[in-house]
Amino acid sequence: MTEPVHYQQIGRIAVLRMNQPPINALGHAMRTALQAAYQRAISDDAVAAIVLLSDIGIFCGGADIGEFGTEAVRQPPSLPELCSTLDQSPKPIVAALHGTALGGGLEIALGCDYRIATPQTRLGLPEVNIGLVPGAGGTQRLPRLVGVPAALEMITSGQPIPAAKAHEIGLLDRLVEGDLLTAAVHFAEELISTSAPLRSCTTLSVDTRTLSPSHFDDFRASIARKTRGFVAPERCIQAVEAACRLPLAEGLKKEHDLFLECMATPQARAQQHLFFSERKATKVPNVSPQATARRIERVAIIGAGTMGGGIAMNFANAGIPVKLLELKQEALDKGLAAIRNNYLISAKKGRMTEAQVEQRMALLEGTLHYNDLADADLVIEAAFESMDIKRTIFTKLDEVCKPGAILASNTSTLDLNEIASATRRPQDVIGLHFFSPANVMRLLEIIRGSATSDEAIVTALKMAKIIRKVPVVVGVCFGFVGNRMLEPYGREAHRLLLEGATPAQIDRALTRFGMAMGPCSMFDLAGNDVGYLVRESRRGDIAHDPSYNLIGDRLYALGRYGQKSGRGFYRYENREQLEDPDVIELAETIAKELGIERRAIEDEEIVERCIFSLINEGAAILDEGIAYRSSDCDLVWVNGYGFPVWRGGPMHYADEIGLDTVLAGIERYRSRLGTHGETWFTPSPLLERLVAEGRRFGDALTQVAANTR
């Protein structure tokens, strides 16, 4: 096994080269090796300075998160101890950075006297994204070096900054071109020859002279909305406050206490669960390890509407040429104009230059002819959600597309196997369900049909990474994972309106729970006409319940489609959402027609009925093998439907509160809600089994769906 750290001496400079792919994780072996190499350099009188750098593609990706919760994380030298050792070095240490220096990797660099980097380097403290405070001195050393405003922004956002910005704020001493090792050794020699001072953070204090007395409270207020529900951001602020008033040793103790406090929270467990879930999701059962991804160099998209245009932007952003097909020139022109407008809005906000806008638009080409798609490696159909339309499109694609091209449908509910049957190459047909707005939302549901090849799956996963999506592979059923779980969630919201709740109350209860948007607001945003047409496609499955989403059907009949028509569950005036007594009156009328008794409903009931219903549906999905892991359901709902990150997704949330609690709630509403309860609140067999066995969703390995092999 390769040694984690290579020791080399160049003249008077000891060079410590980390070499533990893929990210130089600072696990116990790496920490021990760094400590030993450092001690060797300190003990050698022929060494006057030390350079720390990496032999792999990045400097260091941070702590070994796999050690969290184990004895290994505390075995000496711990990461905080190692950083403090470097900070107190009697010889100058230069950290030479390239690629990325994140988390513990940046904290190691903060413990050095000087830092240089290549211009392409990115530096950050992302611990807040897994529910933690930086725990190896980052909250204490960073503000001493760059000041409070820059430190607060970096630590509470978790976003890495480019090297140029790091140099501007004083985090880097020099940007270097060319060979990094050569530059680092020359810099170290320069320090020696000029008798440059040691720069230990133990001798520095935070400059607070320009801070207003309300600076920290003002900062809290500025991030309050986007950090609602999270614990770590506030603890990060408290740690930086401690750096302003305490000597380094005491500040480090405070940071450690805050780190341990965060580590014990459900929010940290939730965020770390999602972190690991993203990595698990790319490991798909029954895919041959020999399967290789096909090259995707040219993409075509059928439909230049809101969804098709958003999908196209993903590929243009990644530098991949895209052809957009529409049947009419007017629709094509409108779609391309909408894409340009979206880019121009980003340019006005400073997120890209006008030159970048033109570069991306140059990658987009419109066409009215299917024959122009003959050279596409991947074709994504983003047409109207109609089986007849989609089968017609795929029949045509089968005729014009080259052998080996992957044919994908953006269907959100329809049977992919039926779509694939319209071709002579079902092995090349796959579902790629983007979420609106497609250029923003991170989720990509990859639907695996009964004939979809392993190569198509592997290609889709690789492509998702290129366009920066979170991929989740799922099986074929109505609505797949996301929309199938949405169905009972929305059903209960509609029913609660008939029983006495208002749209505003339902939305308020669920946003207080943490949802990004309440269901009634979501229906209005998506379009009540869309929901109606989905229900029309499956009337046979819901005909036995005359109350099923009936208020949604009535709103559709009244032309109240939501935001697009100015009226839905709410009224909309100049983008302002207003409560509408007409909707309450409509709910009362329907309830009277159906003999539903209206009553006062507590917010707790609203949350339980909606959330427990979608959890129960998730359990059924797992039992059928439509999703491979409960964590896949969590990724879908966090990244596609606004389920709170700090709760970890619906299935993880169920594990946190106890599956027995969820089962008891479902059984309680089954008995309390009469016919509605008996119809819809039947516990999933998997949920019942896991409760009986004292197990969690996270413990359950589901069977692969029969329709995936």
C-alpha positions as CSV (number, residue, x, y, z in Angstrom):
1,M,0.0,0.0,0.0
2,T,1.3,3.5,-1.0
3,E,2.4,5.6,1.9
4,P,0.0,8.5,2.5
5,V,2.8,11.1,2.7
6,H,6.0,11.2,0.7
7,Y,9.0,13.0,2.3
8,Q,11.5,14.8,0.1
9,Q,14.2,17.3,0.8
10,I,15.2,19.9,-1.7
11,G,18.1,22.0,-0.4
12,R,16.9,23.5,2.9
13,I,13.3,22.7,2.2
14,A,11.4,19.6,3.4
15,V,8.6,18.8,1.1
16,L,5.7,16.8,2.5
17,R,3.6,15.4,-0.4
18,M,0.2,13.9,0.4
19,N,-0.6,11.0,-1.9
20,Q,-3.8,9.2,-0.9
21,P,-6.3,9.2,-3.8
22,P,-9.0,10.2,-4.4
23,I,-9.1,13.2,-2.1
24,N,-6.3,12.9,0.5
25,A,-8.9,12.3,3.1
26,L,-7.6,13.2,6.6
27,G,-8.3,9.9,8.2
28,H,-6.1,8.5,11.0
29,A,-3.5,7.0,8.6
30,M,-3.0,10.3,6.8
31,R,-2.9,12.3,10.0
32,T,-0.3,10.0,11.5
33,A,1.8,10.2,8.4
34,L,1.6,14.0,8.3
35,Q,2.6,14.2,11.9
36,A,5.5,11.9,11.5
37,A,6.8,13.8,8.4
38,Y,6.4,17.1,10.1
39,Q,8.4,15.8,13.2
40,R,11.1,14.5,10.9
41,A,11.4,18.0,9.3
42,I,11.4,19.8,12.6
43,S,14.1,17.5,14.0
44,D,16.4,17.9,11.1
45,D,18.8,20.9,11.5
46,A,19.4,20.9,7.8
47,V,15.7,21.8,7.2
48,A,14.9,25.5,7.4
49,A,11.4,25.5,6.1
50,I,8.6,23.1,5.1
51,V,6.4,22.8,2.1
52,L,3.1,20.9,2.2
53,L,1.4,20.0,-1.0
54,S,-0.4,17.1,-2.8
55,D,0.7,14.6,-5.5
56,I,-2.8,14.0,-6.7
57,G,-5.4,16.1,-8.5
58,I,-6.4,18.1,-5.5
59,F,-4.8,19.4,-2.4
60,C,-7.2,17.9,0.1
61,G,-10.9,17.2,0.3
62,G,-11.1,17.3,4.1
63,A,-11.7,15.0,7.0
64,D,-12.6,11.3,6.5
65,I,-16.3,11.5,7.1
66,G,-16.5,7.7,7.3
67,E,-14.7,8.0,10.7
68,F,-17.4,10.2,12.2
69,G,-18.9,8.4,15.2
70,T,-16.0,6.0,15.5
71,E,-12.9,5.8,17.7
72,A,-10.7,6.5,14.8
73,V,-11.7,10.2,14.6
74,R,-10.3,10.7,18.2
75,Q,-7.1,8.7,17.8
76,P,-4.1,10.9,18.1
77,P,-3.2,13.0,16.4
78,S,-6.8,14.2,15.9
79,L,-7.3,16.7,13.1
80,P,-7.6,19.7,15.5
81,E,-4.4,18.5,17.3
82,L,-2.6,18.3,14.0
83,C,-3.7,21.7,12.9
84,S,-2.5,23.2,16.2
85,T,0.8,21.4,15.9
86,L,1.4,23.0,12.5
87,D,0.3,26.4,13.8
88,Q,2.9,26.3,16.5
89,S,5.8,25.1,14.2
90,P,9.2,26.7,14.9
91,K,9.9,26.6,11.2
92,P,7.9,28.3,8.5
93,I,5.4,26.1,6.7
94,V,4.1,26.9,3.2
95,A,0.9,25.2,2.1
96,A,0.9,24.9,-1.7
97,L,-2.7,24.4,-3.0
98,H,-4.2,23.2,-6.2
99,G,-7.5,21.8,-7.3
100,T,-9.6,22.1,-4.1
101,A,-8.8,22.7,-0.5
102,L,-12.0,21.9,1.4
103,G,-13.0,21.5,5.0
104,G,-10.2,19.9,7.0
105,G,-7.9,20.4,4.0
106,L,-8.3,24.1,4.2
107,E,-8.0,23.9,8.0
108,I,-4.6,22.2,7.6
109,A,-3.6,25.1,5.3
110,L,-4.8,27.6,7.8
111,G,-2.5,26.1,10.4
112,C,0.5,26.8,8.1
113,D,2.3,30.1,8.1
114,Y,1.9,30.9,4.4
115,R,-0.4,29.8,1.6
116,I,0.1,29.9,-2.2
117,A,-2.2,28.4,-4.9
118,T,-2.7,28.0,-8.6
119,P,-5.3,30.3,-10.1
120,Q,-7.7,27.4,-10.7
121,T,-7.8,26.4,-7.0
122,R,-11.0,26.6,-5.0
123,L,-11.1,26.9,-1.2
124,G,-13.9,26.4,1.2
125,L,-15.3,25.2,4.5
126,P,-18.4,23.1,3.6
127,E,-19.0,21.5,6.9
128,V,-22.3,23.5,7.4
129,N,-23.6,21.4,4.5
130,I,-23.4,18.3,6.6
131,G,-24.9,20.0,9.6
132,L,-21.6,20.7,11.4
133,V,-19.3,23.6,12.4
134,P,-15.7,23.4,11.1
135,G,-14.1,21.4,13.9
136,A,-10.3,21.8,13.3
137,G,-9.9,25.5,13.9
138,G,-11.5,26.9,10.8
139,T,-13.9,29.2,12.7
140,Q,-11.0,30.6,14.8
141,R,-8.2,30.9,12.3
142,L,-10.1,32.1,9.2
143,P,-11.5,35.3,10.8
144,R,-8.0,36.1,12.1
145,L,-6.7,36.0,8.6
146,V,-9.5,37.4,6.5
147,G,-11.7,39.3,8.9
148,V,-15.2,38.7,10.2
149,P,-17.4,39.5,7.1
150,A,-15.5,37.2,4.7
151,A,-15.1,34.5,7.3
152,L,-18.8,34.5,8.2
153,E,-19.9,34.3,4.5
154,M,-17.5,31.4,3.8
155,I,-18.3,29.4,6.9
156,T,-22.1,29.8,7.0
157,S,-22.6,29.3,3.2
158,G,-20.2,26.4,2.9
159,Q,-19.5,27.6,-0.7
160,P,-16.0,27.4,-2.0
161,I,-14.4,30.6,-3.3
162,P,-11.9,30.9,-6.3
163,A,-8.3,31.5,-5.7
164,A,-8.5,35.1,-7.0
165,K,-11.0,35.9,-4.3
166,A,-9.0,34.1,-1.6
167,H,-6.0,36.1,-2.6
168,E,-8.0,39.4,-2.5
169,I,-9.2,38.8,1.0
170,G,-5.8,37.7,2.4
171,L,-6.4,34.0,2.6
172,L,-3.7,33.3,0.0
173,D,-0.3,35.1,0.0
174,R,0.4,34.5,-3.6
175,L,-1.1,33.1,-6.9
176,V,1.4,31.1,-8.9
177,E,1.5,29.9,-12.5
178,G,3.5,26.9,-13.8
179,D,4.9,24.1,-11.7
180,L,3.5,24.3,-8.2
181,L,6.3,22.4,-6.5
182,T,9.0,24.7,-8.0
183,A,7.1,27.8,-7.1
184,A,6.5,26.6,-3.5
185,V,10.2,25.8,-3.0
186,H,11.3,29.1,-4.4
187,F,8.8,30.9,-2.1
188,A,10.1,29.0,0.9
189,E,13.7,29.9,0.0
190,E,12.6,33.5,-0.3
191,L,11.1,33.4,3.2
192,I,14.3,31.9,4.6
193,S,16.6,34.5,2.8
194,T,14.5,37.4,4.0
195,S,14.1,36.1,7.5
196,A,10.3,36.3,7.1
197,P,8.5,36.0,10.4
198,L,6.5,33.0,11.5
199,R,2.8,33.7,11.3
200,S,1.0,31.6,13.9
201,C,-2.6,32.4,14.5
202,T,-1.8,32.1,18.2
203,T,-0.3,35.6,17.9
204,L,-3.1,37.1,15.9
205,S,-6.4,38.6,17.0
206,V,-9.5,39.3,15.0
207,D,-9.7,42.8,13.7
208,T,-13.1,44.1,14.9
209,R,-12.5,47.8,14.6
210,T,-14.8,48.3,11.6
211,L,-17.6,46.1,12.8
212,S,-20.8,47.7,14.0
213,P,-22.2,46.6,17.4
214,S,-25.0,44.9,15.6
215,H,-22.9,43.2,12.9
216,F,-23.6,39.6,14.0
217,D,-27.3,40.2,14.6
218,D,-27.6,41.9,11.2
219,F,-25.9,38.9,9.6
220,R,-28.2,36.5,11.3
221,A,-31.2,38.4,10.0
222,S,-29.7,38.4,6.5
223,I,-29.5,34.6,6.3
224,A,-32.5,33.7,8.5
225,R,-34.8,32.8,5.6
226,K,-32.5,30.4,3.8
227,T,-31.2,28.8,7.0
228,R,-34.6,28.2,8.6
229,G,-34.7,24.8,10.3
230,F,-30.9,24.3,10.2
231,V,-28.9,24.2,13.4
232,A,-25.3,24.5,12.1
233,P,-25.4,28.1,10.7
234,E,-26.2,29.6,14.0
235,R,-23.5,27.6,15.7
236,C,-21.0,28.7,13.1
237,I,-21.9,32.4,13.9
238,Q,-21.4,31.7,17.6
239,A,-18.0,30.2,16.9
240,V,-16.9,33.3,14.9
241,E,-18.2,35.5,17.7
242,A,-16.0,33.5,20.1
243,A,-13.0,34.1,17.9
244,C,-13.6,37.8,18.3
245,R,-13.4,37.8,22.1
246,L,-11.3,34.8,23.1
247,P,-7.6,33.9,22.7
248,L,-7.1,31.1,20.2
249,A,-6.8,28.2,22.7
250,E,-10.1,29.2,24.3
251,G,-11.8,29.8,21.0
252,L,-10.7,26.3,19.8
253,K,-12.3,24.8,22.9
254,K,-15.6,26.7,22.2
255,E,-15.5,25.6,18.5
256,H,-15.0,21.9,19.7
257,D,-18.0,22.2,22.0
258,L,-20.2,23.6,19.2
259,F,-19.0,20.9,16.9
260,L,-20.0,18.2,19.3
261,E,-23.3,19.9,19.9
262,C,-24.1,19.9,16.2
263,M,-22.9,16.4,15.7
264,A,-25.6,15.2,18.1
265,T,-28.5,16.9,16.3
266,P,-31.1,15.2,14.0
267,Q,-30.3,18.0,11.5
268,A,-26.7,16.8,11.2
269,R,-27.8,13.2,10.9
270,A,-30.2,14.2,8.1
271,Q,-27.7,16.2,6.2
272,Q,-25.0,13.5,6.4
273,H,-27.6,10.9,5.4
274,L,-28.2,12.9,2.2
275,F,-24.5,13.3,1.6
276,F,-24.0,9.5,1.6
277,S,-27.2,8.9,-0.2
278,E,-26.0,10.8,-3.3
279,R,-23.1,8.5,-3.5
280,K,-25.1,5.3,-3.0
281,A,-27.6,6.3,-5.7
282,T,-25.0,5.8,-8.4
283,K,-24.6,2.2,-7.4
284,V,-27.5,0.5,-9.3
285,P,-28.3,-3.2,-8.7
286,N,-28.0,-5.7,-11.5
287,V,-25.9,-3.4,-13.7
288,S,-22.9,-5.2,-15.1
289,P,-19.5,-3.8,-13.9
290,Q,-18.3,-4.3,-17.5
291,A,-21.0,-1.9,-18.9
292,T,-19.5,1.2,-20.5
293,A,-21.0,4.6,-21.1
294,R,-21.6,5.7,-24.6
295,R,-20.2,9.0,-25.8
296,I,-22.7,11.9,-25.7
297,E,-21.4,14.6,-27.9
298,R,-24.6,15.8,-29.6
299,V,-28.0,16.1,-28.0
300,A,-31.4,16.7,-29.5
301,I,-34.6,17.7,-27.6
302,I,-38.2,17.3,-28.9
303,G,-40.2,20.3,-27.7
304,A,-38.9,23.8,-27.1
305,G,-41.4,24.7,-24.4
306,T,-40.6,25.5,-20.8
307,M,-39.4,22.0,-20.0
308,G,-37.6,21.4,-23.3
309,G,-35.9,24.8,-23.1
310,G,-34.8,24.2,-19.6
311,I,-33.4,20.8,-20.4
312,A,-31.5,22.3,-23.4
313,M,-29.8,24.8,-21.1
314,N,-28.3,22.1,-19.0
315,F,-26.4,20.7,-21.9
316,A,-25.4,24.1,-23.3
317,N,-24.1,25.0,-19.9
318,A,-21.9,21.9,-20.1
319,G,-20.7,22.9,-23.6
320,I,-22.7,20.2,-25.4
321,P,-24.4,21.2,-28.7
322,V,-28.2,20.8,-28.7
323,K,-30.8,20.7,-31.5
324,L,-34.2,21.8,-30.5
325,L,-37.1,20.4,-32.6
326,E,-40.5,22.0,-32.8
327,L,-43.3,21.5,-35.3
328,K,-44.0,25.2,-35.9
329,Q,-41.5,28.0,-36.5
330,E,-43.4,30.3,-34.1
331,A,-43.1,27.8,-31.2
332,L,-39.4,27.3,-32.0
333,D,-38.7,31.0,-32.1
334,K,-40.5,31.5,-28.9
335,G,-38.6,28.7,-27.1
336,L,-35.2,30.0,-28.2
337,A,-36.1,33.5,-27.2
338,A,-37.1,32.2,-23.7
339,I,-33.8,30.5,-23.3
340,R,-31.9,33.7,-24.3
341,N,-34.0,35.7,-21.9
342,N,-33.2,33.3,-19.1
343,Y,-29.5,33.6,-19.8
344,L,-29.7,37.4,-20.0
345,I,-31.4,37.5,-16.6
346,S,-28.5,35.5,-15.2
347,A,-26.1,38.0,-16.9
348,K,-27.8,40.9,-15.3
349,K,-27.4,39.3,-11.9
350,G,-23.7,38.9,-12.6
351,R,-23.8,35.1,-12.8
352,M,-22.3,35.1,-16.3
353,T,-21.0,37.5,-18.9
354,E,-22.7,38.6,-22.1
355,A,-20.0,36.7,-24.0
356,Q,-20.9,33.6,-22.1
357,V,-24.6,34.1,-23.0
358,E,-23.6,34.2,-26.7
359,Q,-21.3,31.2,-26.3
360,R,-24.2,29.1,-24.9
361,M,-26.8,30.3,-27.4
362,A,-24.3,29.4,-30.2
363,L,-24.6,25.8,-29.0
364,L,-28.4,25.8,-29.6
365,E,-29.8,25.1,-33.0
366,G,-33.5,25.0,-33.9
367,T,-35.1,22.7,-36.4
368,L,-38.5,21.7,-37.7
369,H,-37.4,18.4,-39.3
370,Y,-36.8,15.1,-37.6
371,N,-34.2,14.1,-40.2
372,D,-31.9,16.8,-38.7
373,L,-31.7,14.6,-35.5
374,A,-29.9,11.7,-37.4
375,D,-26.5,12.4,-35.8
376,A,-27.7,12.9,-32.2
377,D,-26.2,10.6,-29.6
378,L,-29.0,11.3,-27.1
379,V,-32.6,12.5,-27.9
380,I,-34.8,13.6,-25.1
381,E,-38.5,13.9,-25.8
382,A,-40.1,16.7,-23.8
383,A,-43.6,16.8,-25.4
384,F,-47.1,16.9,-23.9
385,E,-47.8,14.2,-21.4
386,S,-49.9,12.0,-23.7
387,M,-49.2,8.4,-24.5
388,D,-50.4,8.7,-28.1
389,I,-48.2,11.7,-28.7
390,K,-45.2,10.1,-27.2
391,R,-45.6,6.8,-29.1
392,T,-45.9,8.8,-32.3
393,I,-42.6,10.7,-31.5
394,F,-40.7,7.5,-30.6
395,T,-41.9,5.7,-33.7
396,K,-40.5,8.6,-35.8
397,L,-37.2,8.7,-33.8
398,D,-36.8,5.0,-34.3
399,E,-36.8,5.7,-38.1
400,V,-34.4,8.6,-38.2
401,C,-31.9,8.2,-35.3
402,K,-28.6,6.4,-35.8
403,P,-28.0,2.9,-34.2
404,G,-26.8,3.3,-30.6
405,A,-28.5,6.6,-30.0
406,I,-30.2,6.7,-26.7
407,L,-33.9,7.7,-26.9
408,A,-35.2,9.2,-23.7
409,S,-38.6,10.4,-22.5
410,N,-39.1,13.1,-20.0
411,T,-42.4,11.5,-19.0
412,S,-43.4,12.2,-15.4
413,T,-46.1,9.5,-15.1
414,L,-46.5,7.4,-18.2
415,D,-45.5,3.7,-18.7
416,L,-42.0,3.8,-20.2
417,N,-42.3,0.2,-21.4
418,E,-45.3,1.1,-23.6
419,I,-43.3,4.1,-25.0
420,A,-40.4,1.8,-25.7
421,S,-42.6,-0.7,-27.5
422,A,-43.1,1.9,-30.2
423,T,-39.5,1.3,-31.3
424,R,-37.5,-1.6,-32.6
425,R,-34.8,-0.8,-30.0
426,P,-36.3,-0.8,-26.5
427,Q,-32.9,-1.5,-25.1
428,D,-31.9,2.1,-26.0
429,V,-35.0,3.7,-24.5
430,I,-34.8,5.2,-21.1
431,G,-36.7,7.7,-19.0
432,L,-35.0,11.0,-18.0
433,H,-37.5,12.9,-15.8
434,F,-36.2,16.4,-15.3
435,F,-38.0,18.7,-12.8
436,S,-39.2,22.1,-13.5
437,P,-37.5,24.5,-13.9
438,A,-35.2,22.0,-15.5
439,N,-32.2,24.3,-15.7
440,V,-32.4,24.9,-11.9
441,M,-33.7,21.7,-10.2
442,R,-31.0,19.2,-9.2
443,L,-33.0,16.0,-9.4
444,L,-33.0,13.7,-12.4
445,E,-35.2,10.5,-12.2
446,I,-33.7,7.9,-14.5
447,I,-36.4,5.4,-15.4
448,R,-35.2,1.9,-16.1
449,G,-37.6,0.1,-18.4
450,S,-37.8,-3.7,-18.6
451,A,-35.6,-3.7,-21.7
452,T,-33.3,-0.8,-20.9
453,S,-29.7,-1.8,-21.4
454,D,-27.0,-1.5,-18.7
455,E,-25.1,0.7,-21.2
456,A,-28.0,3.1,-21.3
457,I,-28.2,3.3,-17.5
458,V,-24.4,3.9,-17.1
459,T,-24.5,6.5,-19.8
460,A,-27.4,8.3,-18.1
461,L,-25.6,8.3,-14.8
462,K,-22.4,9.7,-16.4
463,M,-24.4,12.3,-18.3
464,A,-26.2,13.4,-15.1
465,K,-22.8,14.1,-13.5
466,I,-21.7,16.2,-16.5
467,I,-24.8,18.4,-16.3
468,R,-24.6,18.5,-12.5
469,K,-27.8,16.7,-11.6
470,V,-28.5,14.3,-8.7
471,P,-29.5,11.0,-10.5
472,V,-31.8,8.4,-9.0
473,V,-32.6,5.3,-11.0
474,V,-36.1,4.0,-10.5
475,G,-38.4,1.4,-11.9
476,V,-41.6,1.7,-14.0
477,C,-45.0,2.4,-12.4
478,F,-47.4,5.3,-12.5
479,G,-45.6,8.4,-11.4
480,F,-42.3,6.4,-10.7
481,V,-41.1,7.5,-7.3
482,G,-41.5,11.3,-7.0
483,N,-45.0,11.7,-8.5
484,R,-46.3,8.5,-7.1
485,M,-45.4,9.7,-3.6
486,L,-46.9,13.1,-4.4
487,E,-50.2,11.6,-5.3
488,P,-51.3,10.7,-1.7
489,Y,-49.7,13.9,-0.3
490,G,-51.8,16.0,-2.7
491,R,-54.9,13.8,-2.2
492,E,-54.9,14.5,1.5
493,A,-54.5,18.3,0.9
494,H,-57.5,18.3,-1.4
495,R,-59.5,16.2,1.1
496,L,-58.6,18.4,4.1
497,L,-60.1,21.4,2.2
498,L,-63.4,19.6,2.1
499,E,-63.2,18.7,5.8
500,G,-62.7,22.3,6.9
501,A,-59.1,23.5,6.4
502,T,-58.3,26.4,4.2
503,P,-55.6,26.5,1.5
504,A,-53.6,29.1,3.6
505,Q,-53.8,26.9,6.7
506,I,-52.7,23.8,4.8
507,D,-49.8,25.6,3.2
508,R,-48.8,27.3,6.5
509,A,-48.8,24.0,8.4
510,L,-46.6,22.3,5.8
511,T,-44.2,25.2,5.3
512,R,-43.7,25.4,9.1
513,F,-42.9,21.7,8.9
514,G,-40.2,22.7,6.5
515,M,-41.6,22.2,3.0
516,A,-40.3,24.7,0.5
517,M,-43.9,25.4,-0.7
518,G,-47.3,24.3,0.6
519,P,-49.3,21.9,-1.6
520,C,-52.0,24.4,-2.7
521,S,-49.4,26.9,-3.8
522,M,-47.6,24.1,-5.6
523,F,-50.8,23.1,-7.4
524,D,-51.3,26.7,-8.6
525,L,-47.7,27.0,-9.7
526,A,-47.7,23.7,-11.6
527,G,-51.1,24.4,-13.1
528,N,-54.4,22.8,-11.9
529,D,-55.1,21.9,-15.6
530,V,-52.0,19.7,-15.4
531,G,-53.2,17.9,-12.3
532,Y,-56.7,17.5,-13.9
533,L,-55.3,15.9,-17.1
534,V,-53.2,13.5,-15.0
535,R,-56.3,12.4,-13.1
536,E,-58.2,12.0,-16.4
537,S,-55.6,9.5,-17.5
538,R,-56.3,7.2,-14.5
539,R,-60.0,7.8,-13.7
540,G,-60.5,4.0,-13.4
541,D,-58.1,3.9,-10.5
542,I,-59.9,6.6,-8.5
543,A,-63.5,6.3,-9.6
544,H,-64.4,4.5,-6.3
545,D,-63.9,7.7,-4.3
546,P,-66.3,10.5,-5.4
547,S,-64.4,13.0,-3.3
548,Y,-61.0,12.3,-4.8
549,N,-59.4,15.7,-5.6
550,L,-62.9,16.9,-6.6
551,I,-62.2,20.4,-5.6
552,G,-59.3,20.4,-8.1
553,D,-61.6,19.1,-10.8
554,R,-64.1,21.9,-10.1
555,L,-61.4,24.5,-10.1
556,Y,-60.3,23.2,-13.5
557,A,-63.9,23.4,-14.8
558,L,-64.0,27.0,-13.7
559,G,-60.8,27.8,-15.6
560,R,-58.9,28.4,-12.4
561,Y,-55.7,26.9,-13.5
562,G,-53.5,28.7,-10.9
563,Q,-50.9,31.4,-11.4
564,K,-51.1,31.2,-15.2
565,S,-54.8,32.2,-15.2
566,G,-54.6,34.5,-12.1
567,R,-56.9,32.3,-10.1
568,G,-56.6,28.8,-8.6
569,F,-56.7,27.9,-4.9
570,Y,-55.7,31.5,-4.5
571,R,-56.1,34.8,-6.4
572,Y,-53.1,36.4,-7.9
573,E,-52.7,40.2,-8.4
574,N,-49.4,41.6,-9.6
575,R,-47.7,38.3,-8.5
576,E,-49.2,38.7,-5.0
577,Q,-50.9,35.6,-3.6
578,L,-54.2,36.4,-2.0
579,E,-56.7,34.2,-0.2
580,D,-60.0,33.7,-2.0
581,P,-63.3,33.2,-0.1
582,D,-64.8,31.7,-3.3
583,V,-62.6,28.6,-2.8
584,I,-63.8,28.2,0.8
585,E,-67.4,28.5,-0.5
586,L,-66.7,25.9,-3.2
587,A,-65.2,23.5,-0.6
588,E,-68.3,24.0,1.6
589,T,-70.6,23.3,-1.4
590,I,-68.8,20.1,-2.3
591,A,-68.7,18.9,1.3
592,K,-72.5,19.4,1.5
593,E,-73.0,17.5,-1.7
594,L,-71.0,14.5,-0.4
595,G,-72.2,14.6,3.1
596,I,-68.7,15.4,4.5
597,E,-68.9,17.0,8.0
598,R,-66.7,20.1,8.2
599,R,-64.8,20.9,11.4
600,A,-61.9,22.8,12.8
601,I,-58.6,20.9,11.9
602,E,-55.4,21.3,13.8
603,D,-52.1,21.9,12.0
604,E,-50.7,18.7,13.5
605,E,-53.4,16.6,11.7
606,I,-52.6,18.4,8.4
607,V,-48.9,17.6,8.6
608,E,-49.5,14.0,9.8
609,R,-52.0,13.1,7.1
610,C,-50.0,14.6,4.3
611,I,-46.5,13.5,5.4
612,F,-47.5,10.0,6.8
613,S,-49.4,9.3,3.5
614,L,-46.4,10.0,1.4
615,I,-44.1,7.9,3.7
616,N,-46.6,5.0,3.5
617,E,-46.5,5.3,-0.3
618,G,-42.7,5.3,-0.2
619,A,-42.8,2.1,1.8
620,A,-45.0,0.5,-0.9
621,I,-42.6,1.7,-3.6
622,L,-39.8,0.1,-1.7
623,D,-41.7,-3.1,-1.2
624,E,-42.3,-3.4,-5.0
625,G,-38.7,-2.6,-5.8
626,I,-39.5,0.5,-7.8
627,A,-36.9,2.3,-5.7
628,Y,-33.8,0.4,-4.6
629,R,-33.2,2.1,-1.3
630,S,-35.2,4.3,1.1
631,S,-32.5,6.9,0.6
632,D,-33.3,7.1,-3.1
633,C,-36.8,8.2,-2.1
634,D,-35.3,10.8,0.1
635,L,-33.1,12.2,-2.6
636,V,-36.1,12.4,-4.9
637,W,-38.2,14.4,-2.4
638,V,-35.4,16.6,-1.1
639,N,-34.1,17.6,-4.6
640,G,-37.4,17.5,-6.6
641,Y,-40.2,18.4,-4.2
642,G,-38.8,20.7,-1.6
643,F,-38.8,18.4,1.4
644,P,-36.6,20.0,4.0
645,V,-32.9,19.0,3.8
646,W,-32.6,19.3,7.5
647,R,-35.1,16.5,7.9
648,G,-33.2,14.2,5.5
649,G,-36.2,13.3,3.3
650,P,-39.5,11.6,4.2
651,M,-38.1,8.1,4.8
652,H,-35.2,9.3,7.0
653,Y,-37.7,11.5,8.9
654,A,-39.8,8.4,9.5
655,D,-36.8,6.6,10.9
656,E,-36.0,9.6,13.1
657,I,-39.5,9.8,14.7
658,G,-39.9,6.0,14.7
659,L,-41.7,3.8,12.3
660,D,-44.0,2.8,15.1
661,T,-45.1,6.5,15.3
662,V,-45.9,6.6,11.6
663,L,-47.8,3.3,11.7
664,A,-49.8,4.3,14.7
665,G,-50.7,7.6,13.0
666,I,-51.9,5.8,9.8
667,E,-54.0,3.4,11.9
668,R,-55.4,6.3,13.9
669,Y,-56.6,8.1,10.8
670,R,-57.9,4.9,9.3
671,S,-60.2,4.5,12.2
672,R,-61.1,8.2,12.6
673,L,-61.9,9.2,9.0
674,G,-64.7,6.8,8.2
675,T,-64.9,5.7,4.6
676,H,-62.0,7.9,3.5
677,G,-59.8,6.5,6.2
678,E,-60.7,2.9,5.3
679,T,-60.1,3.6,1.6
680,W,-56.8,5.4,1.8
681,F,-55.1,4.7,5.1
682,T,-54.0,1.1,4.7
683,P,-50.5,0.6,6.1
684,S,-47.9,-0.7,3.7
685,P,-47.0,-4.3,4.4
686,L,-43.3,-3.3,4.5
687,L,-44.0,-0.6,7.2
688,E,-45.9,-3.2,9.3
689,R,-43.0,-5.7,8.9
690,L,-40.3,-3.3,9.9
691,V,-42.2,-2.1,12.9
692,A,-42.8,-5.7,14.0
693,E,-39.1,-6.5,13.6
694,G,-38.0,-3.2,15.3
695,R,-36.1,-2.1,12.1
696,R,-35.8,1.1,10.1
697,F,-36.3,2.0,6.5
698,G,-32.6,2.6,6.4
699,D,-31.9,-1.0,7.4
700,A,-34.2,-2.5,4.8
701,L,-32.7,-3.8,1.5
702,T,-35.5,-4.0,-1.0
703,Q,-35.9,-6.5,-3.8
704,V,-35.1,-5.3,-7.3
705,A,-38.4,-4.8,-9.2
706,A,-39.3,-7.6,-11.5
707,N,-39.6,-5.1,-14.3
708,T,-35.9,-4.1,-14.0
709,R,-34.5,-7.6,-14.7
